[in-house]
Amino acid sequence: MLTCYIIDDDIYSIESVIKHIEKMPNLSLIGSSTSPLIGLEELQTGEKPDIVFLDIEMHELSGTDIADLLPDDVAIIFTTGYVKKAHEAFEKNATDFLLKPYSFERFVKAVSKVSSTSVQPDKIYQKEKIFIKTGEKNSIVSIRVSEILYVEALKNYTHIYARGNKYVARASLKEVHEILPYSLFSRVHRSFIVNIMAIKSIETDDVIIMDNDSTVPLGELYKSSFMKGIRSKTIMKNH
């Protein structure tokens, strides 16, 4: 059984997806929202679905922005009424792209691409090293994962800050995040990933202090899921 969640600011589009889901015995709907922000919060704090049906064009937050905030083991099927938005879906490595209005047969084809048994290798074991291609004559360097403090996205490049070194990779933040162990590295901002083992403190003004005294901002969209993970590792004083 594959669980599903829908985010679309058009209630009629949500109802259409629900009707298709109800026709398929291997699908189960666990929630939906016409508000991208509410939907994102429910996805980050509630039960994790196998599939998220995401509208691309929405007022508060785009579907592609939401896709960047979801775990990589959640399959994303984008839905939109604009064919020009198709390239955005493919850039986000979506499972499929549905152009409204679409038939039930086309919906089934999209769902059939999702495997409920796929598991990210780095969720099973911890990597000791990663390899990145730098801009210097396309050389490949190895970095010990335990040495990485945080990662920052800057335009078309990603800067990896390690203890005593900085590396520049021509890759997106999401691509770098995919090769890092999810149990150690957390997305805390649109432009930052941190190694939770290298955090010195978390300040009340939403600033994270790393072991080397660098500061990393804690974005509002990431705060809820990040702090939920931190609280699970926090010893609370009893009054």
N, C-alpha and C positions, 0 to 999 in steps of 0.2 A: 504494500500500500504506500503510495506517494502522497505526502501531505502538501497542501498548496496554500498560498496567501496571495491576495490580489491588492494592488495599489493603483487606483485610477481615479482622477477627479471627476469622471463622468459616471454617475450611478448606473446609467443604462448599459454602459460598457461592462461594468462589474457584473450586472445581472446576466449579461450575455455569456460571460466566462463561467459564471456559476451554473448556468443551464448546461454548458458543455461538460463541466466537471461532474455534474450529477448523472450524466449519461455513461460515465466511465467508472466501472466497478473498482479499478485500481487507483482511483484518485479520491482524496478526502480533503475538504476545505476546512482550514482551521482559523481563517479570519480574512477580513478585507477592510479597506478604508478608502474614503474619498479624499482624505487629507494625507499628503506625503509625509508630513512631520509626525502625525500620529501613527501612521503605518510603520514608519521607520522605528519609532520608539517601541512599538509592539514587537517588531522583529528582533530588536536588540535585547529586549527584556523578557520576552515570552518564549514559547516553544519555537524551536528553529524548524522551518518548513524545508521540504526537499526542493520545492519549486516556488519561485515568486514570479507572478505575472505583473509586469511593470509597464505602465504607460510612460512614454518618453516625455511628451509635452505636458507639464503640469505647472501650476502657478507658483506654489511655495518652494518647490524643489523638483528638479528634473529627475526622470527615471535613471538617467546615466549617473547622476550624482549619488543616488541611493545605491546603485549597483556597486559603486566604489566602497561603500560602507558595509557591504555584506560579506560574510565568509565565502571563501572560494569553493566550498563544497555545497553551496546553495546554487541550484540551477536557475538561471534567469532567462525568462522568455519575455522579450519586449513586445509591446503592442502599441501601435500608433496609426493615426490616419494620414500621416505624411510620409510618402515614399522617400523623400529626401533625407529622412532621419535614419534610414537603414544603415548608412555607413557608421553612425554612432554606435549602433548595436553591435556591429562586427568588431569595432575597436575595443569594446568592453568584453570580448570573448563570450558573448551571450550564446546560450544553447540554440536559440532560434529567434526569429523576428516575424511577427504576425502583422500584416497590413490590414487595417480595418476597412470595410467589413470582411471577415474571413469565414470560410465554411467550417463545419464540424470536422470534415475530412482533413482540412488543413491543420486544424487544432490537434487532432489525433496524431498527425505526422510530427508536429512539434514536440508533443509530450513523449512520443516514442523514442526521441533522441536522449531522453533523460534516463540515466541508470541509477537505480536506488542503491546499488552496491559499490559505487565508485568511492574510493577512499584516497585522500591525499597521502602520499608516502611519508611526508614529514610530520604527519599527525601520529605516526606509529613509532618513529624513532627520532632521536635528536641528531641533527647534523653537526659535525665538528667543524667543518669548513664549507665555505661557499666559494665559487669562482665567478669573477666578473670580468667583462671585457672593457678595458679603459680606452680613452681617446688617444692614447699614446701608441701610435703605430699598431692599433688593434691588439695590443698585448693583453694577455689574460693573467690576472693575479689571483692568488688565493687569500682569503681572509678567515681567520678563526672566528667562528660565530660568537664565542664567549667574549671576544675583544670588542665587538661592535656595541657602541653606546646608543646611538640613534641614527636615523636616516632622514634626510631632508630632500624634498623635491624642489628643484629650481629650474623653471622653464623646461627645456628638453632634456635636462640631465638630473641625475639623482646623486646627492653627496652622501657618502657613507662615512660616518665619524667613528673611528675606532680609537682605542687607547694609543695615543702617540702618533696616529696617522689619519689622513683623510683621503678617501678614494672617490673618484668621479666616474660614474657609469652612465652610458647613454641608454637609459631605460626608464620606464615610468615607475612611480612609487609602488603601484600595484604589482608590477612585474617583480620588483625586488622583494616585496612582501611575500609573494607566492613561494619564493625559495627559502625563506626564513622559517624557523620553527614557530608555529602559531602559539605554542604554550609559553614562549619567551618574549615574543615581539608583538606589541599592540599598537594599532593605529590610534593616535590620540588627536589628530588634527588633519585637515585636508592635505597638509604638506609634510607631516611628520609621523614617523614610526619610532617607538622607543623600546629598548631592551628593559623589561621590567626588573631584571636583576641588577641593572645599573642605575636605578633611581635612588637618589639620595633623600629627596623629600618632595612632597606635593603641597604647594602653598594654597592658601585660601583664595588668592586672586587668580586661580586657574593657571598656575605656572608650575611646571615640573622642573625640579633641579636634578641634574644628572651628576654622576660621580665625579666628573671633571669640572663641576660647577657651571656647566653650560645650562642655559634655560630653554625650555621647550614649551610652547603654548598648548593648553588643553582646550580644544575646540568644543563648542556647545553640543554639536551633533554627535560627538564621540564620548562625551563626558559620562553619560549614563552607563553605557556598557563597560567602559574602562573602569569606573569607580566600583561597579558591581564586582568585577574581577579582583580589584584591589581589596575590597572589604572582605572577600573570602579568604584573604591571606593576612588580615589584620587582627591583632590581639587587642580586644577592647577592654578598657578599664571598667570594672564593676563598681557602681556607686552604692 
